Each structure stands twice: as C-alpha cells, then as structure tokens.
C-alpha cells in the first residue's frame, strides 16, 4: 500500500513538471502592437512596431524611458513574404496577438488594397477590431512618435484614439471590421483617419513628436477618391453616432457654446431620383460670451454656421464624386423597392433639397 501511494505521488509530480516545459517567458517575446504597409518601386514594404513586456507592464525599478520602441522593416514582392522575412531575421519571436492598429500609405490605398484584405483575412492572429489609419508620413517615423511623461507609446492616438476623440470630437475613427463591412457595399463612403506628426505644441525638456489625426482618406466602391483635411470635414460631426457634446465657436473666438446630444434626421423624398431633407435639433449651453451677445442673436449665427459647415463638406465630397456624409445610405437601406442601386449611387449636391438647423441656447450667465 505504501509503495502504491509513493507511485501515485511520483506520477502526479511528473505531470506537474512536464507541464512547464512548453511555457513561454513573457519577456522573451516581441509584442507587435502596430503594423504598417507601403508599396513603392514595385515592392511591398512591411513595418512593425514592437514592444517588450517591460514596455507594456511597468516592472518595479524599470524606467520606461530606457525601453525603446523596436521598429522592423522588410520589403518584397508580396506582403506575406515581406512579413515572413521579418520573422526569419528576428532575434526574438514575434507575437501578432497584440496588434492594435494598421497604418496604410496613400500608395497602398490607391493600388494594393486587395493585397491588404488578403493578408488580413489569412492571418488568424490579426483581430478585426484593430484600428485602421492612413498616412502621408514615413511609417517608421510614426512608429517612433512619443507619448507624455515617458509612458509607453501604447498611450497614444495610434493605439487608444477613443478617449481623445470623445473629449474633443472632430473626425471619426475606424476599426477594421467597419472597414470590411463597408468596403464591398455598393453604396456609401469609407473615411480612413490620417495620421501626421506634430512637433510644435508640446515639450518635455525637448520638443515632443506626437501623432495626431489631421484628415481623412476617402474611399468609395472599392476605389480611392482623395483626401480631405479637418476644415473640409467640419460638417461630419453632425452625422456621426455617439456624439455626447462638443464646443463650437460662434462668429468670433470670443463666443462659444457647448452643444449637447444633437439629433440629425434624414428624410428621403420620393421622385424619379432620390432627394433628401436634413433636419438637426439640439440644445446648447453658453460657454463663453466675451462680446455679451444676446441668446437669440447667437442662435441665429450658430444655426447658419452649422448649415454652412454641412454644405462645405457636401461640396468637398461632391468634387471627389462621393457621398462623403453617407446620406444616400438611407435610400439603400429602406427604399430599394423604389430605386435601383445605380440610381441611388448617382448622389450629388443637388440631391440635398433642404437643411434645417434648430439648435437652441438654453443656458447663459454662470457657465459652470
């Protein structure tokens, strides 16, 4: 009986020990947190941004400033073989399970999006909830931009854009599953936020290089259409879901209001061609009024400004032959029995018959 007990204990111990042989050391891998794709001179270029476990989980006594960002670069005639070259030449295993963003150059968007869709669909480790960005910058330089207070670059707009967008909403962000769902859709426009490097506004002993969103690449019907900057897209905020509130300057820099929960309604008008009426309602709190303007006067100026912003964005999209505000999607979703897809796709500026804005300023005096 005693020998049997000893035998059982030895078997259990052997199972415990052998279970550790295949364990991976977390600090022994490179965690790829972002990928970049470019196409130049007939070859694909793949860039990877890698962080060590020490960059991600701050250890006792570790200085994040001493843990640099690892940027990989390889080129080949296909995206897959270019990334394979990175894997074959690395000194430590590369892990794709932590990729949070992909960055695409204008050349890729114009010429080689089918290749990007292919590699994204083939890799089991690339998730569909990662963020998609475009850029005119050098991708290596973007991957080496900084965060604040010596924090990891994981605390930047490349990896966590949502908190910044929620605080100061201006341009929409995009996840890959949203991109794929719209890419093959016969109606509508995809906007891909573009990253640039800002060197002018922040410093910590030396000037900081910060990644910012400065515009959107426009794609429609699987084709690249062009680029619009932030000023061109001022009307987009009124057609984006999930907006809780944002500040708007009225007339001069001395007057501003904070608009809360605006509601936009698109009405489809029947006829030989689909046409549309847009109505926007909401409330605003007076935030700054150094010029001592009356509420009624400010409301009038504010509503005219919002209408002008929407018309400006529609005009910029019309020049690119796109429905940049995706107004025609309403006809595609609910009125396909009345018009065919070809008719709905012939959206232009003249299809918008009326824009009515009714934002009421309900608070004044003490702004808090």
C-alpha positions as a Markdown table, in Angstrom:
| # | Residue | x | y | z |
|---|---|---|---|---|
| 1 | Unk | 0.0 | 0.0 | 0.0 |
| 2 | Unk | 2.9 | 2.3 | 0.9 |
| 3 | Unk | 4.6 | 1.7 | -2.5 |
| 4 | Unk | 1.3 | 2.4 | -4.3 |
| 5 | Unk | 1.0 | 5.8 | -2.6 |
| 6 | Unk | 4.6 | 6.7 | -3.4 |
| 7 | Unk | 4.0 | 5.7 | -7.1 |
| 8 | Unk | 0.9 | 7.9 | -7.3 |
| 9 | Unk | 2.7 | 10.9 | -5.9 |
| 10 | Unk | 5.6 | 10.4 | -8.3 |
| 11 | Unk | 3.2 | 10.2 | -11.3 |
| 12 | Unk | 1.5 | 13.5 | -10.2 |
| 13 | Unk | 4.8 | 15.3 | -9.7 |
| 14 | Unk | 6.0 | 14.2 | -13.2 |
| 15 | Unk | 2.8 | 15.6 | -14.7 |
| 16 | Unk | 3.3 | 18.9 | -13.0 |
| 17 | Unk | 6.9 | 19.2 | -14.1 |
| 18 | Unk | 6.3 | 18.3 | -17.7 |
| 19 | Unk | 3.6 | 20.9 | -17.9 |
| 20 | Unk | 6.2 | 23.6 | -17.5 |
| 21 | Unk | 8.5 | 22.5 | -20.4 |
| 22 | Unk | 6.4 | 24.3 | -23.0 |
| 23 | Unk | 5.8 | 27.5 | -21.1 |
| 24 | Unk | 6.8 | 30.8 | -22.7 |
| 25 | Unk | 8.7 | 33.5 | -20.9 |
| 26 | Unk | 6.7 | 36.8 | -21.4 |
| 27 | Unk | 9.8 | 38.9 | -21.5 |
| 28 | Unk | 11.3 | 36.6 | -24.2 |
| 29 | Unk | 8.9 | 37.7 | -27.0 |
| 30 | Unk | 8.4 | 40.9 | -29.0 |
| 31 | Unk | 4.8 | 42.1 | -28.9 |
| 32 | Unk | 3.9 | 43.6 | -32.2 |
| 33 | Unk | 1.5 | 46.4 | -31.4 |
| 34 | Unk | 1.1 | 48.0 | -34.8 |
| 35 | Unk | 1.8 | 47.1 | -38.5 |
| 36 | Unk | 2.4 | 49.5 | -41.4 |
| 37 | Unk | 2.1 | 48.7 | -45.1 |
| 38 | Unk | 3.5 | 50.7 | -48.1 |
| 39 | Unk | 4.1 | 50.0 | -51.8 |
| 40 | Unk | 7.0 | 51.6 | -53.5 |
| 41 | Unk | 9.0 | 50.8 | -56.7 |
| 42 | Unk | 7.1 | 47.6 | -57.4 |
| 43 | Unk | 7.7 | 46.2 | -53.9 |
| 44 | Unk | 5.6 | 46.0 | -50.7 |
| 45 | Unk | 7.2 | 47.4 | -47.5 |
| 46 | Unk | 6.1 | 46.0 | -44.2 |
| 47 | Unk | 6.8 | 47.9 | -40.9 |
| 48 | Unk | 6.2 | 46.5 | -37.4 |
| 49 | Unk | 6.2 | 48.4 | -34.1 |
| 50 | Unk | 7.3 | 46.0 | -31.3 |
| 51 | Unk | 7.3 | 46.4 | -27.6 |
| 52 | Unk | 8.9 | 44.2 | -25.0 |
| 53 | Unk | 6.9 | 43.0 | -22.0 |
| 54 | Unk | 8.6 | 45.7 | -19.9 |
| 55 | Unk | 7.1 | 48.4 | -22.1 |
| 56 | Unk | 3.6 | 47.1 | -21.5 |
| 57 | Unk | 3.7 | 46.1 | -17.8 |
| 58 | Unk | 5.9 | 48.5 | -15.8 |
| 59 | Unk | 8.1 | 46.5 | -13.5 |
| 60 | Unk | 9.4 | 47.6 | -10.1 |
| 61 | Unk | 12.5 | 49.7 | -10.7 |
| 62 | Unk | 12.1 | 49.8 | -14.5 |
| 63 | Unk | 12.3 | 53.1 | -16.3 |
| 64 | Unk | 10.0 | 53.2 | -19.4 |
| 65 | Unk | 12.3 | 55.8 | -20.9 |
| 66 | Unk | 15.1 | 53.1 | -21.1 |
| 67 | Unk | 12.9 | 50.7 | -23.0 |
| 68 | Unk | 13.0 | 51.8 | -26.7 |
| 69 | Unk | 10.5 | 51.0 | -29.4 |
| 70 | Unk | 11.6 | 48.3 | -31.8 |
| 71 | Unk | 10.7 | 49.1 | -35.4 |
| 72 | Unk | 11.0 | 46.3 | -38.0 |
| 73 | Unk | 11.2 | 46.8 | -41.8 |
| 74 | Unk | 11.2 | 44.4 | -44.7 |
| 75 | Unk | 10.3 | 44.6 | -48.4 |
| 76 | Unk | 9.4 | 42.0 | -51.0 |
| 77 | Unk | 7.1 | 41.5 | -54.0 |
| 78 | Unk | 4.2 | 40.3 | -51.7 |
| 79 | Unk | 3.1 | 41.4 | -48.2 |
| 80 | Unk | 3.2 | 37.9 | -46.9 |
| 81 | Unk | 6.8 | 37.2 | -47.9 |
| 82 | Unk | 7.9 | 40.6 | -46.6 |
| 83 | Unk | 6.5 | 39.9 | -43.2 |
| 84 | Unk | 8.0 | 36.4 | -43.4 |
| 85 | Unk | 11.4 | 38.0 | -43.8 |
| 86 | Unk | 10.9 | 39.9 | -40.6 |
| 87 | Unk | 10.1 | 36.6 | -38.8 |
| 88 | Unk | 13.1 | 34.8 | -40.3 |
| 89 | Unk | 15.6 | 37.5 | -39.3 |
| 90 | Unk | 14.3 | 38.4 | -35.8 |
| 91 | Unk | 16.4 | 37.7 | -32.6 |
| 92 | Unk | 13.2 | 37.0 | -30.6 |
| 93 | Unk | 9.8 | 35.5 | -31.5 |
| 94 | Unk | 7.3 | 38.0 | -32.9 |
| 95 | Unk | 3.8 | 37.9 | -31.4 |
| 96 | Unk | 0.9 | 39.3 | -33.5 |
| 97 | Unk | -1.7 | 38.7 | -30.8 |
| 98 | Unk | -1.4 | 42.3 | -29.5 |
| 99 | Unk | -1.6 | 44.3 | -32.8 |
| 100 | Unk | -3.9 | 47.2 | -32.1 |
| 101 | Unk | -3.6 | 49.2 | -35.4 |
| 102 | Unk | -2.6 | 49.1 | -39.0 |
| 103 | Unk | -1.3 | 52.1 | -40.9 |
| 104 | Unk | -1.7 | 52.3 | -44.7 |
| 105 | Unk | 0.1 | 54.7 | -47.0 |
| 106 | Unk | -1.7 | 56.6 | -49.8 |
| 107 | Unk | 0.1 | 54.3 | -52.4 |
| 108 | Unk | -1.4 | 51.2 | -50.8 |
| 109 | Unk | -4.9 | 52.7 | -50.7 |
| 110 | Unk | -4.7 | 53.7 | -54.4 |
| 111 | Unk | -3.2 | 50.5 | -55.8 |
| 112 | Unk | -3.0 | 47.5 | -53.5 |
| 113 | Unk | -5.9 | 47.3 | -51.1 |
| 114 | Unk | -6.8 | 43.8 | -52.4 |
| 115 | Unk | -3.5 | 42.5 | -51.1 |
| 116 | Unk | -4.1 | 44.1 | -47.7 |
| 117 | Unk | -7.5 | 42.5 | -47.5 |
| 118 | Unk | -6.0 | 39.2 | -48.4 |
| 119 | Unk | -3.3 | 39.1 | -45.7 |
| 120 | Unk | -5.7 | 40.4 | -43.1 |
| 121 | Unk | -8.1 | 37.5 | -43.9 |
| 122 | Unk | -5.3 | 34.9 | -43.8 |
| 123 | Unk | -3.7 | 35.7 | -40.5 |
| 124 | Unk | -5.5 | 34.1 | -37.6 |
| 125 | Unk | -3.7 | 36.4 | -35.1 |
| 126 | Unk | -4.9 | 39.7 | -36.6 |
| 127 | Unk | -8.2 | 40.7 | -35.0 |
| 128 | Unk | -10.9 | 42.5 | -36.8 |
| 129 | Unk | -11.3 | 45.1 | -34.0 |
| 130 | Unk | -8.0 | 46.8 | -34.6 |
| 131 | Unk | -7.9 | 50.5 | -35.7 |
| 132 | Unk | -7.2 | 51.5 | -39.3 |
| 133 | Unk | -5.2 | 54.6 | -40.2 |
| 134 | Unk | -3.8 | 56.2 | -43.3 |
| 135 | Unk | -0.7 | 58.4 | -43.6 |
| 136 | Unk | 1.4 | 60.6 | -45.9 |
| 137 | Unk | 4.2 | 60.4 | -43.3 |
| 138 | Unk | 7.1 | 57.9 | -43.2 |
| 139 | Unk | 5.7 | 55.0 | -41.2 |
| 140 | Unk | 9.0 | 54.4 | -39.4 |
| 141 | Unk | 8.8 | 58.0 | -38.1 |
| 142 | Unk | 5.2 | 57.5 | -37.0 |
| 143 | Unk | 6.1 | 54.3 | -35.1 |
| 144 | Unk | 8.7 | 56.3 | -33.2 |
| 145 | Unk | 6.5 | 59.1 | -32.1 |
| 146 | Unk | 6.1 | 59.7 | -28.3 |
| 147 | Unk | 3.5 | 59.8 | -25.6 |
| 148 | Unk | 3.7 | 62.0 | -22.5 |
| 149 | Unk | 5.6 | 61.6 | -19.2 |
| 150 | Unk | 7.8 | 58.7 | -20.5 |
| 151 | Unk | 4.8 | 56.5 | -20.9 |
| 152 | Unk | 4.8 | 53.7 | -23.4 |
| 153 | Unk | 3.6 | 54.6 | -26.9 |
| 154 | Unk | 0.5 | 52.4 | -26.1 |
| 155 | Unk | -0.8 | 55.6 | -24.6 |
| 156 | Unk | -1.0 | 57.4 | -27.9 |
| 157 | Unk | -3.7 | 58.1 | -30.5 |
| 158 | Unk | -2.4 | 55.2 | -32.6 |
| 159 | Unk | -3.4 | 52.7 | -30.0 |
| 160 | Unk | -6.1 | 54.3 | -27.9 |
| 161 | Unk | -7.8 | 57.0 | -30.1 |
| 162 | Unk | -11.2 | 56.7 | -28.5 |
| 163 | Unk | -10.6 | 58.8 | -25.3 |
| 164 | Unk | -9.2 | 61.6 | -27.3 |
| 165 | Unk | -12.0 | 61.6 | -29.8 |
| 166 | Unk | -14.6 | 61.6 | -27.1 |
| 167 | Unk | -13.1 | 64.6 | -25.4 |
| 168 | Unk | -12.7 | 66.7 | -28.5 |
| 169 | Unk | -14.7 | 65.1 | -31.2 |
| 170 | Unk | -14.0 | 66.3 | -34.8 |
| 171 | Unk | -13.1 | 63.3 | -37.1 |
| 172 | Unk | -14.4 | 59.7 | -36.9 |
| 173 | Unk | -12.1 | 56.8 | -36.2 |
| 174 | Unk | -12.3 | 53.4 | -38.0 |
| 175 | Unk | -12.0 | 49.8 | -36.9 |
| 176 | Unk | -11.1 | 47.1 | -39.4 |
| 177 | Unk | -14.5 | 45.2 | -39.1 |
| 178 | Unk | -16.2 | 48.5 | -40.0 |
| 179 | Unk | -13.9 | 48.9 | -43.0 |
| 180 | Unk | -14.5 | 45.5 | -44.3 |
| 181 | Unk | -18.3 | 45.7 | -43.9 |
| 182 | Unk | -18.3 | 48.9 | -46.0 |
| 183 | Unk | -15.6 | 48.1 | -48.5 |
| 184 | Unk | -17.8 | 45.8 | -50.6 |
| 185 | Unk | -21.0 | 47.7 | -50.1 |
| 186 | Unk | -22.3 | 49.2 | -53.4 |
| 187 | Unk | -23.4 | 52.4 | -51.6 |
| 188 | Unk | -21.6 | 54.8 | -49.4 |
| 189 | Unk | -18.2 | 56.1 | -48.5 |
| 190 | Unk | -15.4 | 54.9 | -46.2 |
| 191 | Unk | -13.3 | 57.5 | -44.3 |
| 192 | Unk | -9.9 | 56.4 | -43.1 |
| 193 | Unk | -8.4 | 58.8 | -40.5 |
| 194 | Unk | -4.9 | 60.1 | -41.5 |
| 195 | Unk | -2.0 | 60.4 | -39.1 |
| 196 | Unk | 0.6 | 63.2 | -39.1 |
| 197 | Unk | 3.4 | 64.1 | -36.8 |
| 198 | Unk | 3.0 | 67.3 | -34.7 |
| 199 | Unk | 6.3 | 68.8 | -33.4 |
| 200 | Unk | 5.0 | 72.3 | -32.4 |
| 201 | Unk | 2.8 | 72.1 | -29.3 |
| 202 | Unk | 4.4 | 70.0 | -26.5 |
| 203 | Unk | 7.8 | 69.7 | -25.0 |
| 204 | Unk | 9.3 | 67.8 | -22.0 |
| 205 | Unk | 12.8 | 69.2 | -21.8 |
| 206 | Unk | 12.9 | 68.8 | -25.6 |
| 207 | Unk | 10.2 | 69.1 | -28.3 |
| 208 | Unk | 7.8 | 66.1 | -28.3 |
| 209 | Unk | 6.9 | 64.4 | -31.6 |
| 210 | Unk | 3.2 | 63.5 | -31.3 |
| 211 | Unk | 1.0 | 61.5 | -33.7 |
| 212 | Unk | -2.3 | 63.4 | -34.5 |
| 213 | Unk | -5.2 | 62.9 | -36.8 |
| 214 | Unk | -5.3 | 65.7 | -39.4 |
| 215 | Unk | -7.8 | 64.5 | -42.0 |
| 216 | Unk | -9.5 | 61.5 | -43.8 |
| 217 | Unk | -8.7 | 59.5 | -46.9 |
| 218 | Unk | -11.9 | 58.9 | -48.9 |
| 219 | Unk | -12.8 | 55.5 | -50.5 |
| 220 | Unk | -15.9 | 54.6 | -52.3 |
| 221 | Unk | -17.0 | 51.5 | -54.3 |
| 222 | Unk | -13.5 | 49.9 | -53.5 |
| 223 | Unk | -11.7 | 52.9 | -55.1 |
| 224 | Unk | -9.5 | 55.6 | -53.6 |
| 225 | Unk | -11.1 | 59.0 | -54.2 |
| 226 | Unk | -8.9 | 61.5 | -52.4 |
| 227 | Unk | -8.1 | 63.2 | -49.1 |
| 228 | Unk | -9.9 | 65.9 | -47.1 |
| 229 | Unk | -8.5 | 67.8 | -44.2 |
| 230 | Unk | -10.2 | 68.7 | -40.9 |
| 231 | Unk | -11.6 | 72.0 | -42.2 |
| 232 | Unk | -13.1 | 70.3 | -45.2 |
| 233 | Unk | -14.9 | 67.8 | -42.8 |
| 234 | Unk | -16.4 | 70.2 | -40.3 |
| 235 | Unk | -19.9 | 69.0 | -41.2 |
| 236 | Unk | -19.2 | 65.3 | -40.4 |
| 237 | Unk | -19.7 | 65.7 | -36.7 |
| 238 | Unk | -23.5 | 66.1 | -37.2 |
| 239 | Unk | -23.8 | 62.7 | -38.9 |
| 240 | Unk | -21.7 | 60.6 | -36.6 |
| 241 | Unk | -23.2 | 58.4 | -33.9 |
| 242 | Unk | -22.4 | 58.5 | -30.2 |
| 243 | Unk | -21.7 | 62.3 | -30.0 |
| 244 | Unk | -22.4 | 63.5 | -26.4 |
| 245 | Unk | -21.3 | 67.0 | -26.7 |
| 246 | Unk | -18.7 | 69.4 | -28.2 |
| 247 | Unk | -17.8 | 73.0 | -28.3 |
| 248 | Unk | -18.4 | 75.3 | -31.3 |
| 249 | Unk | -17.2 | 78.9 | -31.8 |
| 250 | Unk | -19.9 | 81.3 | -32.9 |
| 251 | Unk | -18.9 | 84.2 | -35.1 |
| 252 | Unk | -15.7 | 85.1 | -33.3 |
| 253 | Unk | -13.2 | 83.4 | -31.0 |
| 254 | Unk | -14.7 | 85.3 | -28.1 |
| 255 | Unk | -18.0 | 83.4 | -28.2 |
| 256 | Unk | -18.5 | 79.7 | -28.0 |
| 257 | Unk | -21.2 | 77.2 | -26.9 |
| 258 | Unk | -21.3 | 73.6 | -25.9 |
| 259 | Unk | -23.8 | 71.6 | -27.9 |
| 260 | Unk | -25.4 | 68.6 | -26.1 |
| 261 | Unk | -26.7 | 65.4 | -27.8 |
| 262 | Unk | -27.6 | 66.8 | -31.2 |
| 263 | Unk | -30.1 | 64.7 | -33.2 |
| 264 | Unk | -29.9 | 64.5 | -37.0 |
| 265 | Unk | -32.7 | 63.2 | -39.2 |
| 266 | Unk | -32.5 | 62.4 | -42.9 |
| 267 | Unk | -35.8 | 62.3 | -44.8 |
| 268 | Unk | -36.0 | 60.6 | -48.2 |
| 269 | Unk | -38.1 | 62.5 | -50.7 |
| 270 | Unk | -39.7 | 60.4 | -53.5 |
| 271 | Unk | -39.4 | 61.2 | -57.2 |
| 272 | Unk | -37.6 | 59.9 | -60.3 |
| 273 | Unk | -34.3 | 60.4 | -58.4 |
| 274 | Unk | -33.9 | 60.2 | -54.6 |
| 275 | Unk | -33.6 | 63.5 | -52.9 |
| 276 | Unk | -33.2 | 64.4 | -49.2 |
| 277 | Unk | -34.1 | 66.8 | -46.5 |
| 278 | Unk | -31.8 | 67.1 | -43.4 |
| 279 | Unk | -33.1 | 68.3 | -40.0 |
| 280 | Unk | -30.8 | 68.9 | -37.0 |
| 281 | Unk | -32.1 | 69.7 | -33.5 |
| 282 | Unk | -30.4 | 70.1 | -30.2 |
| 283 | Unk | -29.6 | 72.3 | -27.2 |
| 284 | Unk | -26.5 | 74.3 | -26.4 |
| 285 | Unk | -25.1 | 75.9 | -23.2 |
| 286 | Unk | -23.3 | 79.2 | -23.5 |
| 287 | Unk | -19.7 | 78.6 | -22.7 |
| 288 | Unk | -18.0 | 81.9 | -23.5 |
| 289 | Unk | -19.6 | 85.2 | -24.3 |
| 290 | Unk | -17.0 | 88.0 | -24.0 |
| 291 | Unk | -18.9 | 90.1 | -26.6 |
| 292 | Unk | -22.1 | 89.9 | -24.5 |
| 293 | Unk | -24.2 | 88.8 | -27.4 |
| 294 | Unk | -27.9 | 88.0 | -26.9 |
| 295 | Unk | -29.1 | 84.4 | -27.0 |
| 296 | Unk | -31.4 | 85.0 | -29.9 |
| 297 | Unk | -28.7 | 86.6 | -31.9 |
| 298 | Unk | -26.2 | 83.8 | -31.1 |
| 299 | Unk | -28.7 | 81.1 | -32.0 |
| 300 | Unk | -29.2 | 82.7 | -35.4 |
| 301 | Unk | -25.5 | 82.8 | -36.1 |
| 302 | Unk | -24.9 | 79.3 | -34.7 |
| 303 | Unk | -27.6 | 77.7 | -36.9 |
| 304 | Unk | -26.3 | 79.4 | -40.0 |
| 305 | Unk | -22.7 | 78.3 | -39.2 |
| 306 | Unk | -23.8 | 74.6 | -38.8 |
| 307 | Unk | -25.7 | 74.7 | -42.1 |
| 308 | Unk | -22.6 | 76.3 | -43.8 |
| 309 | Unk | -20.3 | 73.6 | -42.3 |
| 310 | Unk | -22.5 | 70.8 | -43.7 |
| 311 | Unk | -22.7 | 72.4 | -47.2 |
| 312 | Unk | -18.9 | 72.9 | -47.2 |
| 313 | Unk | -18.4 | 69.2 | -46.5 |
| 314 | Unk | -21.0 | 68.2 | -49.1 |
| 315 | Unk | -19.3 | 70.4 | -51.7 |
| 316 | Unk | -15.9 | 68.9 | -51.0 |
| 317 | Unk | -17.3 | 65.4 | -51.3 |
| 318 | Unk | -19.1 | 66.3 | -54.5 |
| 319 | Unk | -15.8 | 67.4 | -56.1 |
| 320 | Unk | -14.5 | 63.9 | -55.3 |
| 321 | Unk | -17.7 | 62.4 | -56.7 |
| 322 | Unk | -18.6 | 60.8 | -53.4 |
| 323 | Unk | -21.4 | 61.0 | -50.9 |
| 324 | Unk | -19.0 | 61.8 | -48.1 |
| 325 | Unk | -21.7 | 62.1 | -45.4 |
| 326 | Unk | -23.3 | 58.8 | -46.5 |
| 327 | Unk | -26.7 | 60.4 | -46.9 |
| 328 | Unk | -27.8 | 58.0 | -49.7 |
| 329 | Unk | -27.5 | 55.0 | -47.4 |
| 330 | Unk | -31.0 | 55.9 | -46.1 |
| 331 | Unk | -32.4 | 55.1 | -49.6 |
| 332 | Unk | -30.3 | 52.0 | -49.9 |
| 333 | Unk | -31.5 | 50.6 | -46.6 |
| 334 | Unk | -35.2 | 51.4 | -46.8 |
| 335 | Unk | -36.1 | 52.2 | -50.4 |
| 336 | Unk | -34.5 | 49.6 | -52.7 |
| 337 | Unk | -38.0 | 48.7 | -53.9 |
| 338 | Unk | -38.4 | 52.2 | -55.3 |
| 339 | Unk | -35.0 | 52.9 | -56.9 |
| 340 | Unk | -32.2 | 50.5 | -58.1 |
| 341 | Unk | -28.7 | 50.8 | -56.8 |
| 342 | Unk | -27.4 | 52.6 | -59.9 |
| 343 | Unk | -30.0 | 55.4 | -59.4 |
| 344 | Unk | -29.2 | 55.7 | -55.6 |
| 345 | Unk | -25.4 | 55.9 | -56.4 |
| 346 | Unk | -25.9 | 58.9 | -58.5 |
| 347 | Unk | -25.9 | 61.1 | -55.4 |
| 348 | Unk | -24.7 | 64.7 | -55.9 |
| 349 | Unk | -25.0 | 68.0 | -54.1 |
| 350 | Unk | -28.3 | 68.8 | -55.8 |
| 351 | Unk | -29.9 | 65.8 | -54.2 |
| 352 | Unk | -30.0 | 67.7 | -50.8 |
| 353 | Unk | -33.1 | 69.9 | -51.1 |
| 354 | Unk | -33.1 | 71.4 | -47.7 |
| 355 | Unk | -31.0 | 71.7 | -44.5 |
| 356 | Unk | -32.9 | 72.9 | -41.4 |
| 357 | Unk | -30.9 | 73.5 | -38.2 |
| 358 | Unk | -32.6 | 74.3 | -34.9 |
| 359 | Unk | -30.1 | 74.4 | -32.0 |
| 360 | Unk | -31.5 | 76.4 | -29.0 |
| 361 | Unk | -29.2 | 78.1 | -26.5 |
| 362 | Unk | -30.9 | 77.3 | -23.1 |
| 363 | Unk | -28.3 | 78.3 | -20.6 |
| 364 | Unk | -26.4 | 81.5 | -20.0 |
| 365 | Unk | -24.9 | 83.6 | -17.2 |
| 366 | Unk | -22.8 | 81.4 | -15.0 |
| 367 | Unk | -21.2 | 78.9 | -17.4 |
| 368 | Unk | -20.4 | 76.2 | -14.9 |
